[in-house]
Amino acid sequence: MSVRAALEKRLSGTWMTDAIFDKDCRACPRLAEYLDTVGERYPDYYCKPVPPFGDRDAKLLIVGLAPGMHGANRTGRPFTGDHAGILLYQTLHKFGFASHHESLAADDELRLMNCRITNAVKCLPPENKPVGAEINTCNTFLGNELKTLPDASLLLALGGIAHRSIIRALGLRQANYTFSHAAVHDLGRVRLLDSYHCSRYNTNTRRLTTEMFEAIFAQARELLDK
């Protein structure tokens, strides 16, 4: 069974509605055409909008930027199969949010506990850079997903675009909530914790170290336990 077929089978009958995730979405022409092109080049890749992954009733929602070319765009699971996912899943496991320390494929045994991962943009963008119109179009899905969260949930934004997408999805003023690593924002019934993205660039340049990222999750655990 192909990666795409396996993912579509796993998604059938899940809690996700079209308002939260549309596996056939082609609302952004540039992204849709790019996925078609990548799919021709890599016929075994998923190459469709990537669904959220994790606990349906989670109180921790991690919001990334978009699928990576050879990561989520290949496997169909956020942060699975690329460099950024190595640090993320190791850290999730260390702090009790994941059953295993690594995620290799969408059909492996890894499970998330009280945690879910989604992206601000569900489709692979060229050069990992979605344009503003694409971010805004996909924001509707993020907004609908945020409505499913229990009260007192914690949102963890990986990077400035994820941060701004959350603020927009909640209908809040960007000027009132500035992105800053380790900053916590009270958004009403939920809180937002900011972190630099765990990308290869950020970790290689040591803008984000393993110790810094682990401190974020220690902070997240403390906020949730309170």
Secondary structure as GFF3:
##gff-version 3
##sequence-region A 1 226
A	DSSP	alpha_helix	3	11	.	.	.	ID=ss1
A	DSSP	alpha_helix	29	41	.	.	.	ID=ss2
A	DSSP	beta_strand	53	54	.	.	.	ID=ss3
A	DSSP	beta_strand	60	64	.	.	.	ID=ss4
A	DSSP	alpha_helix	72	75	.	.	.	ID=ss5
A	DSSP	alpha_helix	83	94	.	.	.	ID=ss6
A	DSSP	beta_strand	115	119	.	.	.	ID=ss7
A	DSSP	three_ten_helix	126	128	.	.	.	ID=ss8
A	DSSP	alpha_helix	132	146	.	.	.	ID=ss9
A	DSSP	beta_strand	153	158	.	.	.	ID=ss10
A	DSSP	alpha_helix	160	169	.	.	.	ID=ss11
A	DSSP	three_ten_helix	174	176	.	.	.	ID=ss12
A	DSSP	beta_strand	184	186	.	.	.	ID=ss13
A	DSSP	beta_strand	190	195	.	.	.	ID=ss14
A	DSSP	alpha_helix	200	204	.	.	.	ID=ss15
A	DSSP	alpha_helix	210	225	.	.	.	ID=ss16
###
